[in-house]
Amino acid sequence: MTTYVITVPGTFTTAVEAGTRAQLSRALRPADPHTTRLGSAEDLDALHINEDNTFTLRLTVEADTGPHAEEAARKLADSALRDAGLDERAAPLGSAVITGIDAGSD
């Protein structure tokens, strides 16, 4: 298994309160890229929100292949958004993209 850092872009189409943002960050914590050497070196945050209400989720997942990693990250992102009370209309997501691979040195 390989650890992948996956970036999933999105847009908040409604106002998102600070409490909802905090809940989303907590839901993403298990997939935080800081838990990898790459994430620590690059100082990647799991959730980054821009002034124009676009956002970026950077998640780590373990998978056998890139496509499996992208699918797993998309599922994690969807789940975290739903846990924070945001549906696909309030926070539509773009395509997941591999932005880092941490194969380890085992």
Residue pairs with C-beta under 8 A, 6 or more apart in sequence:
1 62
1 63
1 64
2 62
2 63
2 64
2 69
2 101
2 102
2 103
2 104
3 36
3 60
3 61
3 62
3 101
3 102
3 103
3 104
4 60
4 61
4 62
4 63
4 66
4 69
4 70
4 73
4 98
4 100
4 101
4 102
5 33
5 36
5 38
5 39
5 44
5 58
5 59
5 60
5 98
5 99
5 100
5 101
5 102
6 58
6 59
6 60
6 61
6 69
6 70
6 72
6 73
6 96
6 97
6 98
6 99
7 56
7 57
7 58
7 96
7 97
7 98
7 99
8 56
8 57
8 58
8 59
8 73
8 74
8 77
8 93
8 94
8 95
8 96
8 97
9 54
9 55
9 56
9 57
9 93
9 94
9 95
10 54
10 55
10 56
10 57
10 77
10 81
10 91
10 92
10 93
10 94
11 53
11 54
11 55
11 91
11 92
12 49
12 53
12 54
12 55
12 86
12 90
12 91
13 53
13 89
13 90
13 91
13 92
14 90
16 49
16 53
16 86
16 90
16 91
20 84
20 85
20 86
21 47
21 49
21 84
23 83
23 84
23 85
24 47
24 80
24 81
24 83
24 84
24 86
25 46
25 47
27 79
27 80
27 81
27 83
27 84
28 46
28 47
28 57
28 59
28 76
28 80
29 46
31 46
31 59
31 60
31 61
31 73
31 76
31 80
32 39
32 45
32 46
32 59
32 60
33 39
33 42
33 44
33 45
33 46
33 58
33 59
33 60
33 100
34 40
34 43
34 44
34 45
34 46
35 60
36 60
36 100
36 102
37 102
38 44
38 100
38 101
38 102
39 58
39 60
39 100
42 100
44 58
44 100
45 58
46 57
46 58
46 59
47 55
47 56
47 57
48 55
48 56
48 58
49 55
50 56
55 91
57 73
57 77
57 80
57 93
58 99
59 73
59 76
59 77
60 102
61 69
61 72
61 73
61 76
62 69
63 69
63 72
66 98
69 98
70 96
70 97
70 98
71 96
73 96
74 93
74 96
77 93
77 96
78 88
78 93
81 87
81 91
81 93
